[in-house]
Amino acid sequence: MNTHVRRVACGAVLFLASACAHPGGKAAEAAAASSAVTGVDLAVATAQAIQAKPTAADSILGAHGLTRAGFDSLMYDIAADPALARSYAEAMR
């Protein structure tokens, strides 16, 4: 379980770094946000639930329809897009 918490924390750091390093235009941010809001919302809800109860990570992932690999993939997809990374970082504050 600690490995998963570390991955979530590492993903958050990657998102913050990505959001700060690649400023995007307003139009690009709006388009990305509208098309992937559900992915960010899912990632935020899952990460917050895991942070609240790390010992139940596997059941939390299952309740959100994710596997560990699926959650990792979702986090990397968000990290790759500066607008999504910014949305995720703001929601996690």
Secondary structure, DSSP 8 states (H G I E B T S, - for coil): -HHHHHHHHHHHHHHHHHHHH----HHHHHHHHHHHHHHHHHHHHHHHHHHH-GGGHHHHHHHTT--HHHHHHHHHHHHHSHHHHHHHHHHH-
